[in-house]
Amino acid sequence: MAERKVLLDEDALPKSWYNLVPDLPTPLPPPIDPGTREPVDPKALERIFPRELVEQEVSRERWIPIPQEVREIYRIWRPTPLYRAERLEGYLRTPARIYFKYEGVSPPGSHKPNTAVAQAYYNAKEGVQRLTTETGAGQWGSALAFATMLFGLRCTVYMVRASYRQKPYRSLLMRVWGAEIHPSPSDRTEYGRSLLKSDPEHPGSLGIAISEALEDAVKHDDTKYSLGSVLNHVLIHQTVIGLEAREQLAKLDEYPDVVAGCVGGGSSFSGIFWPFYYDVHVAKRAPKRTRFVATEPTACPTLTKGVYTYDYGDTAKLTPLLPMYTLGSDFVPPPIHAGGLRYHGDAPTLCLLLRKGLIEARAYNQTEVFEAATLFARTEGILPAPESAHAIKFAIDEALRCKGTGEEEVILFNLSGHGYFDLQAYGEHLDGRLQPYDYPEEQIRESLRRLERELPWVNGLPYLKGV
Ligand SMILES: Cc1ncc(COP(=O)(O)O)c(C=O)c1O
């Protein structure tokens, strides 16, 4: 009988994270200070992040040791299992072999604590008392609430108001772990108050919540800010996923033809594919020319329809300009259920790799995503997070393609979280109330025209040339 799941011993937990930045095909364009139009001095980032995380952000080291204290906490749920989706394969009658790495076994229910624990550790080590952050669907906020509790830090979470209403149990979970939650926009920040003045029922967005969390952090000396995706250090921490998966597949004598994941800001997908990218493009020791496929919603099609340029990371324009595919930082997310995928930009590393043709991207609408999620739950039993279900949709399509061609491909995807707090969305799907939604291209173009009017000098910057 073929092995159905592969578990690793706790001592097989990786000892270092992998940093892909020095292995990029061209240097990463730097973040730009919109005031000076010059690259940001990393020192300036120490106002919002602890020193060691800033060092990781700009590090040229390929391997970054994981502190023993962080590995100790990882042991609560890591190494995570790698499953073969045998029943899904049987249902599809595909010759492909489908594997998934299941990150939903962490206490908060997703991959997010892989970085939350590391970030809380470095902040605590440098004497920080409190962390602020934003959360969309609640997975990131829960992960930071969990991690700060373990290191004795306080935690303030700005949760997108629409999700706060949709998912009351997520905020309760964060409160159980001791965090303070505010629906965003809130009356706690100047920016939040300015938005509430014109619309007291403002549904919020991830970009707005980031602005509030940043404003709160910079106004308090004992407080720093924590981000759950996009930045290099966050993606680096997530590579425990791919490093473990590579070892688990090796135990089965397997190597993936394709590695897929969903993308909100790009951390879980990068976490699983970076170590395989290293094998294929850097060490050149992979037995196959593995493909890497990012999946995203048609309602927030950053990688498939966005424009590659410099843009702000938040709506109040407090962050430096980042080189990325963007829908415009004033993008107002439509109310789809994959709340964690509604970000207007993506990780600069991921965007550069897409631009260079080293990864691919696909977009799916929420109706087809929930169909895939339900099929997965009915075959494999696990209820996937709506975000992760985008990768499931890809895996199913790919397996069906193999059925047509007879190829025995090995498909690996990241099941980045469970969906037990998303049952309302499943209910709407089962009742036939979920509509497919494509973000209107005209709105994307309008938003980017506004950006161009505001920052006409961006196109003349030398950093994007050759990328
Ligand atoms: C389960 C799950 N997967 C994926 C994501 C997307 O984030 P990222 O692209 O950083 O992995 C989220 C974001 O909240 C999430 O909750």
The ligand as a MOL file (V3000), in Angstrom:
LIG
                    3D

  0  0  0     0  0            999 V3000
M  V30 BEGIN CTAB
M  V30 COUNTS 16 16 0 0 0
M  V30 BEGIN ATOM
M  V30 1 C -4.9600 30.1580 5.2560 0
M  V30 2 C -4.3070 31.2830 4.5270 0
M  V30 3 N -3.5810 30.9920 3.4310 0
M  V30 4 C -2.9700 31.9580 2.7210 0
M  V30 5 C -3.0850 33.2840 3.0850 0
M  V30 6 C -2.4360 34.3140 2.2240 0
M  V30 7 O -1.3080 34.9050 2.7580 0
M  V30 8 P 0.1080 34.6280 2.1220 0
M  V30 9 O 0.0180 34.8920 0.6580 0
M  V30 10 O 1.0480 35.5410 2.8000 0
M  V30 11 O 0.4230 33.1950 2.4040 0
M  V30 12 C -3.8060 33.6310 4.2240 0
M  V30 13 C -3.8820 35.0390 4.6430 0
M  V30 14 O -4.4880 35.4190 5.5860 0
M  V30 15 C -4.4340 32.5990 4.9540 0
M  V30 16 O -5.1530 32.8980 6.0380 0
M  V30 END ATOM
M  V30 BEGIN BOND
M  V30 1 1 1 2
M  V30 2 1 2 3
M  V30 3 2 2 15
M  V30 4 2 3 4
M  V30 5 1 4 5
M  V30 6 1 5 6
M  V30 7 2 5 12
M  V30 8 1 6 7
M  V30 9 1 7 8
M  V30 10 2 8 9
M  V30 11 1 8 10
M  V30 12 1 8 11
M  V30 13 1 12 13
M  V30 14 1 12 15
M  V30 15 2 13 14
M  V30 16 1 15 16
M  V30 END BOND
M  V30 END CTAB
M  END
